[in-house]
């Protein structure tokens, strides 16, 4: 996992976990703050679920450097400046 920015993954997981909507029911996998040295099945399953099983349909992405918001509509992010 050397090319994975794990701290960004954890930050995104925390932001999604804090989102609440009465019409939506979802569970964000609990990821440890630091990448474990031994990658067991429990951790890999949680990471897989976060990376591949969660889909944002409506909302926005926020650039961590500039704070610019990019809207997501019908699951498609619009990242045109």
Residue frames relative to the residue before (quaternion, step in Angstrom):
aa qw qx qy qz dx dy dz
X 1.0000 0.0000 0.0000 0.0000 0.00 0.00 0.00
X 0.2460 0.8208 -0.4951 0.1436 3.62 1.06 0.54
X 0.7091 0.4546 -0.2744 0.4639 3.64 1.06 -0.56
X 0.5561 0.6094 -0.3823 0.4162 3.57 1.29 -0.06
X 0.2869 -0.7254 0.5972 0.1868 3.59 -0.86 0.95
X 0.2120 -0.8427 0.4835 0.1060 3.53 0.25 1.33
X 0.6260 0.5404 -0.3582 0.4334 3.63 0.96 -0.70
X 0.6337 0.5130 -0.3283 0.4769 3.61 1.08 -0.66
X 0.6113 0.5409 -0.3392 0.4676 3.59 1.09 -0.73
X 0.6690 0.4940 -0.2976 0.4688 3.58 0.89 -0.96
X 0.6402 0.5217 -0.3254 0.4605 3.60 0.96 -0.84
X 0.6658 0.4900 -0.3041 0.4734 3.60 0.91 -0.86
X 0.6334 0.5284 -0.3308 0.4585 3.59 1.00 -0.78
X 0.6569 0.5028 -0.3126 0.4668 3.59 0.96 -0.83
X 0.6510 0.5087 -0.3198 0.4638 3.59 1.00 -0.79
X 0.6723 0.4783 -0.3017 0.4777 3.59 0.94 -0.80
X 0.6384 0.5334 -0.3322 0.4445 3.58 1.00 -0.76
X 0.6794 0.4843 -0.2951 0.4657 3.61 1.09 -0.61
X 0.5466 0.6128 -0.3949 0.4121 3.61 1.27 -0.21
X 0.0104 -0.7907 0.6119 -0.0170 3.55 -0.91 0.93
X 0.0761 0.7643 -0.6359 0.0750 3.52 -1.05 0.86
X 0.4717 -0.7007 0.4572 0.2785 3.56 -0.75 1.01
X 0.6943 0.4753 -0.2771 0.4640 3.60 1.12 -0.57
X 0.7266 0.3914 -0.2198 0.5202 3.60 1.22 -0.35
X 0.0686 -0.7681 0.6358 0.0325 3.53 -1.03 0.85
X 0.2506 0.7480 -0.5832 0.1938 3.57 -0.62 1.11
X 0.2589 -0.7493 0.5914 0.1474 3.52 -1.25 0.49
X 0.2497 -0.7473 0.5999 0.1388 3.55 -0.81 1.03
X 0.4726 -0.6815 0.4697 0.3027 3.60 -0.76 0.95
X 0.4284 -0.6858 0.5269 0.2619 3.56 -1.08 0.77
X 0.0686 -0.8032 0.5918 -0.0054 3.57 -0.57 1.20
X 0.4894 -0.6526 0.4781 0.3255 3.62 -0.98 0.73
X 0.6269 -0.5697 0.3837 0.3677 3.58 -1.18 0.58
X 0.7780 0.2224 -0.1168 0.5759 3.58 1.06 -0.75
X 0.5567 -0.5988 0.4602 0.3461 3.55 -1.11 0.70
X 0.4069 -0.7316 0.4846 0.2537 3.61 -0.64 1.06
X 0.5285 -0.6270 0.4654 0.3332 3.56 -1.14 0.61
X 0.7437 0.2533 -0.1739 0.5938 3.59 1.09 -0.68
X 0.2557 -0.7893 0.5474 0.1092 3.54 -0.67 1.13
X 0.0757 -0.8255 0.5592 0.0107 3.58 0.01 1.30
X 0.7149 -0.4714 0.3145 0.4096 3.56 -1.32 0.25
X 0.6183 0.5470 -0.3522 0.4409 3.61 1.02 -0.73
X 0.6787 0.4763 -0.2906 0.4775 3.59 0.88 -0.92
X 0.6809 0.4932 -0.3017 0.4495 3.60 0.83 -0.95
X 0.6269 0.5239 -0.3366 0.4681 3.60 1.06 -0.67
X 0.6576 0.5004 -0.3058 0.4729 3.60 0.96 -0.86
X 0.6578 0.5019 -0.3070 0.4701 3.59 0.95 -0.86
X 0.6334 0.5234 -0.3251 0.4682 3.60 0.96 -0.86
X 0.6596 0.5120 -0.3152 0.4512 3.58 0.88 -0.96
X 0.6687 0.4953 -0.3117 0.4586 3.59 0.92 -0.85
X 0.7255 0.4635 -0.2557 0.4398 3.59 0.83 -0.97
X 0.8389 0.2559 -0.0872 0.4725 3.59 0.92 -0.86
X 0.7363 0.4331 -0.2457 0.4581 3.63 1.13 -0.38
X 0.6459 0.4660 -0.3352 0.5034 3.61 1.22 -0.14
X 0.0481 -0.8014 0.5960 -0.0165 3.56 -0.87 0.99
X 0.2527 -0.7459 0.5984 0.1473 3.57 -0.82 1.02
X 0.2175 -0.7993 0.5520 0.0950 3.56 -0.61 1.17
X 0.7842 0.0246 0.0125 0.6199 3.59 0.96 -0.90
X 0.4667 0.6578 -0.5003 0.3151 3.57 -1.01 0.79
X 0.3795 -0.7063 0.5239 0.2874 3.56 -0.99 -0.79
X 0.3528 -0.6685 0.6102 0.2374 3.50 -1.35 0.44
X 0.1826 -0.7786 0.5915 0.1030 3.58 -1.06 0.73
X 0.3997 -0.6999 0.5432 0.2353 3.56 -0.84 1.02
X 0.3958 -0.7438 0.4776 0.2489 3.62 -0.66 1.02
X 0.6594 0.5135 -0.3143 0.4502 3.62 1.14 -0.47
X 0.8166 0.2612 -0.1123 0.5022 3.58 0.83 -0.99
X 0.4179 -0.7097 0.4668 0.3222 3.59 1.17 -0.47
X 0.4213 0.7133 -0.4617 0.3170 3.58 1.29 0.01
X 0.2887 -0.7585 0.5646 0.1505 3.57 -1.00 0.89
X 0.1404 -0.7623 0.6292 0.0569 3.52 -1.04 0.92
X 0.3648 -0.7706 0.4754 0.2171 3.61 -0.52 1.12
X 0.1948 -0.7242 0.6482 0.1317 3.53 -1.28 0.61
X 0.0438 0.7863 -0.6126 0.0666 3.58 -0.74 1.09
X 0.8413 -0.0035 -0.0632 0.5369 3.52 -0.84 1.08
X 0.7186 -0.4746 0.2330 0.4517 3.58 1.06 0.84
X 0.6607 0.4870 -0.3027 0.4844 3.61 1.26 -0.02
X 0.2821 -0.7634 0.5531 0.1781 3.62 -0.64 1.07
X 0.2567 -0.7355 0.6066 0.1591 3.58 -1.05 0.80
X 0.0072 -0.8396 0.5410 -0.0484 3.58 -0.24 1.28
X 0.3743 0.7137 -0.4971 0.3218 3.56 1.21 0.53
X 0.4090 -0.7303 0.4956 0.2322 3.57 -0.83 0.98
